[in-house]
Structure formats: C-alpha cells, structure tokens
Amino acid sequence: MKTLGFIGMGNMAGAIAAGILQKGLMKKEEVFAYAPHYEKLEANAEKIGFVPCKDLKGLTAKADTLVMACKPYQIEGVLSEIKEELKGKALISIAAGWNYDKYEEYLDKSTRFQFIMPNTPAMVGEGVLLFEEKNSLLPEEREEIKKLFEALGIVIELPVHLMGIGGALTGCGPAFVDLIIEALGDAGVKYGVPRKQAYEMVSQMIIGSAKLQLETGEHPGVLKDNVCSPAGTTICGVDALEHAGIRAGFIDAIDAIMNK
C-alpha cells in the first residue's frame, strides 16, 4: 500500500488519519481525503496533515487503498459513482451495517475488501478495532492495514457471526461507561467534590482499573475481591449495586441492542 484515501472525513476518519500520520506510518503526501464540504475538509487537512481532494474520482485516482468513512446511507450512491475506479484496489469500510456480504453485491470481483468496526475511544488511541475475518485482501495487504489501525488501539479479529455482539460491546459500551462516569461524578458532587475533579478522578480510576485487568489478565471477580475487605466499605457498595441489579442491567442493555 503506497497511498491511502478517505471517502468522508468525520470524527472517526479524522482520528484514523491523525493516528497514522502522527505515528509516522505514512507521510502527508500519501494520505488523501474527499468530503462534500471542501472548506471544512481543507481546515481538517491543515489540522491533521492529509491532502484534500475536490472530487471523488480524483481521490480514487490518487489512492490505491480507500477507506469508506461516509454515512452508511450514502454508500450505495458513492459506490455507483466510483465502482469502475475501485477495480483492482483495496477498500476498507468502517461504516456500520456494511459488512463483506453486503459489499459483495455492489463491488467488482477485482476490488479487495475488509470490514472494520472501530469505536469512539479510537479517537484518543485507545480504541477497539474489530476486523471481520471474512475478507478478500491479500495476506500481506491485510497485515499492513492491521498495523495501521493498531495506531488507534487494539485490533481483534472476529468471525462474521460475532461482529454484531462485538460491535454491541465495544461500540455501544463506551456510552454505558460514560453513564457510570456521570453517575459516580454526581455522587462525588453530592458529597462536596467539584464536578471537574469528580469526573477526573472517576475517569482515571476506570482507565487504571481496565489497564490493571488487561495487564494482569486476572478475572475481574478476583480484582474485585482484592478490593473488598471483610466488613469493609467496598463490599457494602458492591452489595448495594447487586441489589440494584447492575449485572442484569448491563446484560439487559446488550439484549436490547441485539434484539433491536
């Protein structure tokens, strides 16, 4: 892969481009982007460091690998415009709902394809990037693309039938964690902690707790037990959460997403 082109330049595409460029994985003159609002695109190009393109076909002419980063409802129209230009190129899609099987209906057989599902923490380099196992990229091409996306967090490969639940956990999960941050922050404010400091403490506590689990590989229950002293304060809080149905609440939330 010599050149990379983004079709659409929203927050997620901007995070991907910034991560790739800031880590020196590609040079400015190797990364291109097209978006309908050219003035806004130019402003993003100045900030992030890619080359803006004024039209879609111009973008596809310059890039050998394309990232479909526009809104899902726009994809069919985009593909109808550049299907011929995509022949022999690699296409990566980060658009929800557009997996390998769906793209296969629209793409020429010579267009190689990979569906990736990122999440919002990728914007700060701490994302989860789900790679659908079913793809038509060349093996060396796929490894190169994985290295690019590792600049944004961790890459996890999943079979087609697990992409839905994977997306529910990693894509919707940040909103659930934000609710926890807000709720614990409110509790801190209730007892006199300034709100900014309350959010700061809680967010860092969550980062630290998650990192502890990832780096030790310990079962979350073991880590929880390590904090819960007999007749101590933490076990009283855990007991209150269990009575409130915290575990069932999270599982119900995932059920609601999967059954939507």
Summary of the structure (lengths in Angstrom):
residues: 260
radius of gyration: 21.4
end to end distance: 38.3
largest distance: 69.1
contacts: 780
relative contact order: 0.09
helix: 59%
strand: 14%
